[in-house]
Amino acid sequence: MNIAVIATSSRKNSNSLRFGNYVRKVLTESGQHEVSVVDFEDYDIPYVGQGSVKPDALTPFQQKLIQAWQNADIVIFAMPEYNWTAPPQATNAIHQLGGPHFKYLFEGKVFAMVGVSNGRGGRQPALDMTTVVNKVISFTNSYSIVSPKLYESHETDKNLDESGHFVGHEVYARTSKAFFDYTLNVAQRWLQPTLVEKV
């Protein structure tokens, strides 16, 4: 499967990017999956009310984000928790890309949500983004699904090094594997009819 991990922190070498690199290392080991990681360090999507994303004039960052998202069967959002919610860049990206010009980004996908923290947080941004993405899927009358199992990446900087290598507690490895397995299982079930129809 083709998997895109979107690390929505704009900080350089963020914990969200660590998690994205960890996903890539874990899921590409089997040789069955292709994983791309896009981080928000160069984020330049205008905020709602201040401009829009123009399909015929994409910036390099916008092109990278949209291409990875478009090609993916599974889109995983990794989000830091800022004041008990998702970062504004994450929700703004959904609002700006959730219209007619980019409807295809919400068609035939499985979305999965990860809240990232250097402490014990992460649940609320994952829940908030689940609500926003579900609303866009419904509003655009698209056929995608948000996996019900979210993941809270606790103490990320203690469990993953800057390159995304696992260096922490076995509970982290076990629970993240359960999240990956569940997400892949949902995708196989959800996408199988689509794959049959295309054949």
Phi and psi in degrees as GROMACS dihedral restraints (atoms count N, CA, C in turn):
[ dihedral_restraints ]
;  ai    aj    ak    al  type     phi  dphi    fc
    3     4     5     6     1   -96.7    20    10
    4     5     6     7     1   125.2    20    10
    6     7     8     9     1  -125.5    20    10
    7     8     9    10     1   130.9    20    10
    9    10    11    12     1  -111.8    20    10
   10    11    12    13     1   128.9    20    10
   12    13    14    15     1  -108.0    20    10
   13    14    15    16     1   122.0    20    10
   15    16    17    18     1  -108.1    20    10
   16    17    18    19     1   107.3    20    10
   18    19    20    21     1   -89.4    20    10
   19    20    21    22     1   107.6    20    10
   21    22    23    24     1   -91.4    20    10
   22    23    24    25     1    15.1    20    10
   24    25    26    27     1   -89.7    20    10
   25    26    27    28     1   138.6    20    10
   27    28    29    30     1   -89.4    20    10
   28    29    30    31     1     0.8    20    10
   30    31    32    33     1   -76.3    20    10
   31    32    33    34     1   143.7    20    10
   33    34    35    36     1   -68.1    20    10
   34    35    36    37     1   135.6    20    10
   36    37    38    39     1    52.3    20    10
   37    38    39    40     1    46.9    20    10
   39    40    41    42     1   -72.3    20    10
   40    41    42    43     1   165.6    20    10
   42    43    44    45     1   -64.9    20    10
   43    44    45    46     1   -32.1    20    10
   45    46    47    48     1   -63.9    20    10
   46    47    48    49     1   -39.1    20    10
   48    49    50    51     1   -68.7    20    10
   49    50    51    52     1   -37.8    20    10
   51    52    53    54     1   -56.0    20    10
   52    53    54    55     1   -45.6    20    10
   54    55    56    57     1   -64.2    20    10
   55    56    57    58     1   -41.5    20    10
   57    58    59    60     1   -58.7    20    10
   58    59    60    61     1   -43.9    20    10
   60    61    62    63     1   -66.9    20    10
   61    62    63    64     1   -33.6    20    10
   63    64    65    66     1   -64.3    20    10
   64    65    66    67     1   -44.9    20    10
   66    67    68    69     1   -57.1    20    10
   67    68    69    70     1   -45.8    20    10
   69    70    71    72     1   -61.2    20    10
   70    71    72    73     1   -43.5    20    10
   72    73    74    75     1   -64.5    20    10
   73    74    75    76     1   -44.8    20    10
   75    76    77    78     1   -68.4    20    10
   76    77    78    79     1   -45.9    20    10
   78    79    80    81     1   -84.1    20    10
   79    80    81    82     1   -14.9    20    10
   81    82    83    84     1   -94.0    20    10
   82    83    84    85     1    -6.8    20    10
   84    85    86    87     1   -59.8    20    10
   85    86    87    88     1   -36.5    20    10
   87    88    89    90     1   -76.8    20    10
   88    89    90    91     1   -16.1    20    10
   90    91    92    93     1    78.2    20    10
   91    92    93    94     1     4.3    20    10
   93    94    95    96     1   -94.6    20    10
   94    95    96    97     1   -13.9    20    10
   96    97    98    99     1  -128.0    20    10
   97    98    99   100     1   148.5    20    10
   99   100   101   102     1  -112.7    20    10
  100   101   102   103     1   125.8    20    10
  102   103   104   105     1  -124.1    20    10
  103   104   105   106     1   126.4    20    10
  105   106   107   108     1  -113.1    20    10
  106   107   108   109     1   146.9    20    10
  108   109   110   111     1  -121.8    20    10
  109   110   111   112     1   127.1    20    10
  111   112   113   114     1  -119.6    20    10
  112   113   114   115     1   127.3    20    10
  114   115   116   117     1  -112.6    20    10
  115   116   117   118     1   164.4    20    10
  117   118   119   120     1   -98.0    20    10
  118   119   120   121     1    19.0    20    10
  120   121   122   123     1   -58.9    20    10
  121   122   123   124     1   -36.7    20    10
  123   124   125   126     1  -102.4    20    10
  124   125   126   127     1    25.3    20    10
  126   127   128   129     1   -52.9    20    10
  127   128   129   130     1   128.1    20    10
  129   130   131   132     1  -143.1    20    10
  130   131   132   133     1    25.6    20    10
  132   133   134   135     1   -74.7    20    10
  133   134   135   136     1   124.6    20    10
  135   136   137   138     1   -64.1    20    10
  136   137   138   139     1   148.0    20    10
  138   139   140   141     1   -75.6    20    10
  139   140   141   142     1   149.9    20    10
  141   142   143   144     1   -52.6    20    10
  142   143   144   145     1   130.8    20    10
  144   145   146   147     1    92.7    20    10
  145   146   147   148     1   -11.3    20    10
  147   148   149   150     1  -116.1    20    10
  148   149   150   151     1     3.5    20    10
  150   151   152   153     1   152.7    20    10
  151   152   153   154     1  -176.2    20    10
  153   154   155   156     1  -146.2    20    10
  154   155   156   157     1   165.9    20    10
  156   157   158   159     1   -88.1    20    10
  157   158   159   160     1   121.6    20    10
  159   160   161   162     1   -99.4    20    10
  160   161   162   163     1   118.2    20    10
  162   163   164   165     1   -56.4    20    10
  163   164   165   166     1   -29.6    20    10
  165   166   167   168     1   -96.0    20    10
  166   167   168   169     1     7.9    20    10
  168   169   170   171     1  -145.6    20    10
  169   170   171   172     1    51.3    20    10
  171   172   173   174     1   -74.6    20    10
  172   173   174   175     1   140.9    20    10
  174   175   176   177     1   -76.7    20    10
  175   176   177   178     1   166.4    20    10
  177   178   179   180     1   -55.9    20    10
  178   179   180   181     1   -41.1    20    10
  180   181   182   183     1   -64.2    20    10
  181   182   183   184     1   -47.9    20    10
  183   184   185   186     1   -60.6    20    10
  184   185   186   187     1   -40.4    20    10
  186   187   188   189     1   -64.6    20    10
  187   188   189   190     1   -42.4    20    10
  189   190   191   192     1   -63.1    20    10
  190   191   192   193     1   -45.8    20    10
  192   193   194   195     1   -62.1    20    10
  193   194   195   196     1   -50.4    20    10
  195   196   197   198     1   -67.3    20    10
  196   197   198   199     1   -38.2    20    10
  198   199   200   201     1   -65.4    20    10
  199   200   201   202     1   -45.0    20    10
  201   202   203   204     1   -63.9    20    10
  202   203   204   205     1   -43.3    20    10
  204   205   206   207     1   -64.3    20    10
  205   206   207   208     1   -45.9    20    10
  207   208   209   210     1   -60.9    20    10
  208   209   210   211     1   -40.7    20    10
  210   211   212   213     1   -76.5    20    10
  211   212   213   214     1   -14.3    20    10
  213   214   215   216     1   -84.8    20    10
  214   215   216   217     1   144.3    20    10
  216   217   218   219     1   -83.9    20    10
  217   218   219   220     1   -37.7    20    10
  219   220   221   222     1  -119.4    20    10
  220   221   222   223     1   131.0    20    10
  222   223   224   225     1  -116.9    20    10
  223   224   225   226     1   116.8    20    10
  225   226   227   228     1  -105.7    20    10
  226   227   228   229     1   122.0    20    10
  228   229   230   231     1   -96.3    20    10
  229   230   231   232     1   122.4    20    10
  231   232   233   234     1  -107.6    20    10
  232   233   234   235     1   116.2    20    10
  234   235   236   237     1  -126.1    20    10
  235   236   237   238     1   130.5    20    10
  237   238   239   240     1   -72.0    20    10
  238   239   240   241     1   156.5    20    10
  240   241   242   243     1   -96.6    20    10
  241   242   243   244     1   114.6    20    10
  243   244   245   246     1  -113.4    20    10
  244   245   246   247     1   114.7    20    10
  246   247   248   249     1    50.3    20    10
  247   248   249   250     1    45.8    20    10
  249   250   251   252     1    68.3    20    10
  250   251   252   253     1    23.7    20    10
  252   253   254   255     1  -151.2    20    10
  253   254   255   256     1   178.9    20    10
  255   256   257   258     1   -73.2    20    10
  256   257   258   259     1   154.0    20    10
  258   259   260   261     1   -65.6    20    10
  259   260   261   262     1   148.8    20    10
  261   262   263   264     1   -60.4    20    10
  262   263   264   265     1   -30.7    20    10
  264   265   266   267     1   -61.0    20    10
  265   266   267   268     1   -36.8    20    10
  267   268   269   270     1   -67.3    20    10
  268   269   270   271     1   -51.4    20    10
  270   271   272   273     1   -68.9    20    10
  271   272   273   274     1   -34.6    20    10
  273   274   275   276     1   -63.4    20    10
  274   275   276   277     1   -40.1    20    10
  276   277   278   279     1   -59.9    20    10
  277   278   279   280     1   -41.5    20    10
  279   280   281   282     1   -65.4    20    10
  280   281   282   283     1   -44.6    20    10
  282   283   284   285     1   -61.5    20    10
  283   284   285   286     1   -42.3    20    10
  285   286   287   288     1   -74.3    20    10
  286   287   288   289     1   -30.2    20    10
  288   289   290   291     1   -98.6    20    10
  289   290   291   292     1     2.3    20    10
  291   292   293   294     1   -93.1    20    10
  292   293   294   295     1    25.2    20    10
  294   295   296   297     1  -111.8    20    10
  295   296   297   298     1  -172.6    20    10
  297   298   299   300     1   -58.0    20    10
  298   299   300   301     1   -37.1    20    10
  300   301   302   303     1   -63.6    20    10
  301   302   303   304     1   -29.2    20    10
  303   304   305   306     1  -122.1    20    10
  304   305   306   307     1    25.0    20    10
  306   307   308   309     1   -54.5    20    10
  307   308   309   310     1   -34.1    20    10
  309   310   311   312     1   -60.3    20    10
  310   311   312   313     1   -20.7    20    10
  312   313   314   315     1   -71.2    20    10
  313   314   315   316     1   -15.0    20    10
  315   316   317   318     1  -113.4    20    10
  316   317   318   319     1    18.8    20    10
  318   319   320   321     1  -112.5    20    10
  319   320   321   322     1   125.2    20    10
  321   322   323   324     1    67.5    20    10
  322   323   324   325     1    35.9    20    10
  324   325   326   327     1  -120.5    20    10
  325   326   327   328     1   158.5    20    10
  327   328   329   330     1  -115.5    20    10
  328   329   330   331     1   123.8    20    10
  330   331   332   333     1  -102.4    20    10
  331   332   333   334     1   143.7    20    10
  333   334   335   336     1  -136.8    20    10
  334   335   336   337     1   142.9    20    10
  336   337   338   339     1  -115.8    20    10
  337   338   339   340     1   134.8    20    10
  339   340   341   342     1  -129.8    20    10
  340   341   342   343     1   125.8    20    10
  342   343   344   345     1   -97.6    20    10
  343   344   345   346     1   130.0    20    10
  345   346   347   348     1  -113.2    20    10
  346   347   348   349     1   133.5    20    10
  348   349   350   351     1  -145.4    20    10
  349   350   351   352     1   153.0    20    10
  351   352   353   354     1   -93.2    20    10
  352   353   354   355     1     3.1    20    10
  354   355   356   357     1  -122.0    20    10
  355   356   357   358     1  -127.2    20    10
  357   358   359   360     1  -115.0    20    10
  358   359   360   361     1    23.1    20    10
  360   361   362   363     1   -96.8    20    10
  361   362   363   364     1  -170.0    20    10
  363   364   365   366     1   125.8    20    10
  364   365   366   367     1   -21.8    20    10
  366   367   368   369     1   -66.6    20    10
  367   368   369   370     1   -44.5    20    10
  369   370   371   372     1   -64.3    20    10
  370   371   372   373     1   -45.3    20    10
  372   373   374   375     1   -61.2    20    10
  373   374   375   376     1   -34.6    20    10
  375   376   377   378     1   -67.4    20    10
  376   377   378   379     1   -40.9    20    10
  378   379   380   381     1   -66.7    20    10
  379   380   381   382     1   -42.1    20    10
  381   382   383   384     1   -63.9    20    10
  382   383   384   385     1   -42.9    20    10
  384   385   386   387     1   -69.1    20    10
  385   386   387   388     1   -33.1    20    10
  387   388   389   390     1   -57.8    20    10
  388   389   390   391     1   -44.6    20    10
  390   391   392   393     1   -62.1    20    10
  391   392   393   394     1   -46.2    20    10
  393   394   395   396     1   -65.8    20    10
  394   395   396   397     1   -46.8    20    10
  396   397   398   399     1   -66.3    20    10
  397   398   399   400     1   -41.0    20    10
  399   400   401   402     1   -59.4    20    10
  400   401   402   403     1   -39.4    20    10
  402   403   404   405     1   -64.5    20    10
  403   404   405   406     1   -42.8    20    10
  405   406   407   408     1   -66.0    20    10
  406   407   408   409     1   -42.1    20    10
  408   409   410   411     1   -57.4    20    10
  409   410   411   412     1   -44.9    20    10
  411   412   413   414     1   -66.6    20    10
  412   413   414   415     1   -46.9    20    10
  414   415   416   417     1   -63.2    20    10
  415   416   417   418     1   -37.7    20    10
  417   418   419   420     1   -88.0    20    10
  418   419   420   421     1     2.9    20    10
  420   421   422   423     1    54.8    20    10
  421   422   423   424     1    42.5    20    10
  423   424   425   426     1   -94.6    20    10
  424   425   426   427     1   163.8    20    10
  426   427   428   429     1  -113.8    20    10
  427   428   429   430     1    84.1    20    10
  429   430   431   432     1  -139.1    20    10
  430   431   432   433     1   174.5    20    10
  432   433   434   435     1  -145.3    20    10
  433   434   435   436     1   144.6    20    10
  435   436   437   438     1   -98.0    20    10
  436   437   438   439     1   121.1    20    10
  438   439   440   441     1   -60.2    20    10
  439   440   441   442     1   134.1    20    10
  441   442   443   444     1   -70.6    20    10
  442   443   444   445     1   -17.0    20    10
  444   445   446   447     1   -93.0    20    10
  445   446   447   448     1   111.0    20    10
  447   448   449   450     1   -97.2    20    10
  448   449   450   451     1   169.3    20    10
  450   451   452   453     1  -128.6    20    10
  451   452   453   454     1   136.5    20    10
  453   454   455   456     1  -105.6    20    10
  454   455   456   457     1   110.9    20    10
  456   457   458   459     1   -87.4    20    10
  457   458   459   460     1    89.7    20    10
  459   460   461   462     1   -78.6    20    10
  460   461   462   463     1   146.6    20    10
  462   463   464   465     1    45.3    20    10
  463   464   465   466     1    49.8    20    10
  465   466   467   468     1   -58.1    20    10
  466   467   468   469     1   -42.3    20    10
  468   469   470   471     1   -69.6    20    10
  469   470   471   472     1   -16.9    20    10
  471   472   473   474     1   -91.2    20    10
  472   473   474   475     1   -22.2    20    10
  474   475   476   477     1   -98.9    20    10
  475   476   477   478     1   -22.4    20    10
  477   478   479   480     1  -130.3    20    10
  478   479   480   481     1   136.9    20    10
  480   481   482   483     1   -82.9    20    10
  481   482   483   484     1  -177.8    20    10
  483   484   485   486     1   -63.9    20    10
  484   485   486   487     1   -22.3    20    10
  486   487   488   489     1   -93.5    20    10
  487   488   489   490     1    -0.9    20    10
  489   490   491   492     1    90.0    20    10
  490   491   492   493     1    11.3    20    10
  492   493   494   495     1   -77.5    20    10
  493   494   495   496     1   138.6    20    10
  495   496   497   498     1   -72.8    20    10
  496   497   498   499     1   127.1    20    10
  498   499   500   501     1  -136.6    20    10
  499   500   501   502     1    14.3    20    10
  501   502   503   504     1  -114.5    20    10
  502   503   504   505     1  -144.7    20    10
  504   505   506   507     1   -81.3    20    10
  505   506   507   508     1   145.2    20    10
  507   508   509   510     1   -62.6    20    10
  508   509   510   511     1   -25.1    20    10
  510   511   512   513     1   -62.0    20    10
  511   512   513   514     1   -38.5    20    10
  513   514   515   516     1   -63.3    20    10
  514   515   516   517     1   -46.7    20    10
  516   517   518   519     1   -61.7    20    10
  517   518   519   520     1   -41.3    20    10
  519   520   521   522     1   -68.9    20    10
  520   521   522   523     1   -45.0    20    10
  522   523   524   525     1   -73.2    20    10
  523   524   525   526     1   -35.2    20    10
  525   526   527   528     1   -67.9    20    10
  526   527   528   529     1   -37.4    20    10
  528   529   530   531     1   -63.1    20    10
  529   530   531   532     1   -40.1    20    10
  531   532   533   534     1   -61.8    20    10
  532   533   534   535     1   -38.9    20    10
  534   535   536   537     1   -64.9    20    10
  535   536   537   538     1   -46.1    20    10
  537   538   539   540     1   -60.9    20    10
  538   539   540   541     1   -47.1    20    10
  540   541   542   543     1   -60.4    20    10
  541   542   543   544     1   -43.4    20    10
  543   544   545   546     1   -64.5    20    10
  544   545   546   547     1   -45.5    20    10
  546   547   548   549     1   -62.1    20    10
  547   548   549   550     1   -43.5    20    10
  549   550   551   552     1   -64.8    20    10
  550   551   552   553     1   -38.3    20    10
  552   553   554   555     1   -64.2    20    10
  553   554   555   556     1   -45.0    20    10
  555   556   557   558     1   -60.2    20    10
  556   557   558   559     1   -43.3    20    10
  558   559   560   561     1   -63.9    20    10
  559   560   561   562     1   -41.3    20    10
  561   562   563   564     1   -62.3    20    10
  562   563   564   565     1   -41.0    20    10
  564   565   566   567     1   -70.8    20    10
  565   566   567   568     1   -41.7    20    10
  567   568   569   570     1   -73.7    20    10
  568   569   570   571     1   -40.0    20    10
  570   571   572   573     1   -87.7    20    10
  571   572   573   574     1   -15.6    20    10
  573   574   575   576     1   -57.7    20    10
  574   575   576   577     1   -46.7    20    10
  576   577   578   579     1   -60.3    20    10
  577   578   579   580     1   -35.9    20    10
  579   580   581   582     1   -64.3    20    10
  580   581   582   583     1   -42.5    20    10
  582   583   584   585     1   -64.3    20    10
  583   584   585   586     1   -38.7    20    10
  585   586   587   588     1   -65.6    20    10
  586   587   588   589     1   -43.2    20    10
  588   589   590   591     1   -61.6    20    10
  589   590   591   592     1   -38.1    20    10
  591   592   593   594     1   -68.1    20    10
  592   593   594   595     1   -30.9    20    10
